[in-house]
Amino acid sequence: MKVQMDSGSFSDPKTLKEVLDDLIKSQGWGTKISEQTVPEIWEEVVGELIAKSARITKVSNKKVFIETASSTWRAELMLRSGDIIAKINKHLGAEVVNELIIKLV
């Protein structure tokens, strides 16, 4: 059996980050990975006060599911939902979220 090496394959090596970025892009995982980042940036986006009163329970299909025990905070989040979505998407550099689902618990 004959094995032939492509001499050009080592001339331009990729970094591990580039390889992983290519894999994520080719598999269509980018949005899913970005969605899972939303809870990590929640306090930065909404501020400490809101983050303490409203918590993310799930992020799926561009929707952020939020629970709060206060009807006042629910109303406030609903009023600010457009701004919050815009801030999340700006922070992540893509349209990752298009809806907030706010549940009173």
N, C-alpha and C positions, 0 to 999 in steps of 0.2 A: 504494500500500500504506500502510495506516495503522498506526502504532506508538503504543502507549499505555503510558505509564510508570505504575507503581504508586507513588504518592507515599509510601506507608508503608514501602517497602522500604529507604529510607535513614534512617528515623527511629530505628532501633535496630540500628546496625551491630554485627557480631560481630568479635571479635579473631581473628587468624590461628589462635591456639591453639584457640579455640572451633570454628572451621571444621574444623581438622584433627581435633579430638576427635570431632566429629560424623561426619566421613568414616570415621574408624577404627571407630567404633561401628556405623555403617550397613553397613560392609563385613565386620564380624565379625573384624577384624584385631587386636583388643585382646589376646587370649591369645597369639597368635603374636608380637606385639611384646614382651609381657611375658616370654615364654619366652626370647627372645634377650637379655634383660637378666640372666638368671640367671648366666651366666659372669662378668659384671661385678661381681656382688655376692658371688660365691663365697667369696673370702677373708674378707670381712666376716662372712659367715654361719658358716663353719667354723673360722676362725682361720688365722693364717699357717702354722703347722706342718702342718696337714692340707692346706691349699691347695698347699703345696710338694710334698706327697707324692701327691696325688690331683688329677688334672685332668679337667675336663669336656671331652668330645669332641663332644658333640651334645646338643641339647635339642629334643625333638619329641613331640607328642601327650601332653603333661603328664608325660613321662618325661625324666629327666636321666641321660645316659650318662657314666659316670666310669671312668677308667683309673688304676690304681695298680700299681706294681711290687712292692709289699709285701703279703704275705698278712695281716700284722698290721694294716695300715691298712685293708685290705679288710674284715676282721672288725670293726674299730672303726667303720667307716662303716656297715656293716650293722646294728650294734647301735644306732647313733645315727640311723639313717635317718628314723625318725618325727619326732624333734626337728629334724633338718635340714630336712625337708620343711615342717614347721610354721613354722620361722624364715624360709624362703624365701617362703612364702605370706604371712606376716605383713608382711615387708619390702615385698612387691609389692602388698599390699592386696587380694589375690584368690587363689582357688585356681588357681594356675598349674602347680603340680607335684603329682603324686600318687604318684610312684614313682621310686626311684633304682635304676639298673642299674649294678652295680659289677663291672668286669672286671679280672682280674689279667693283667698283661702282662709 
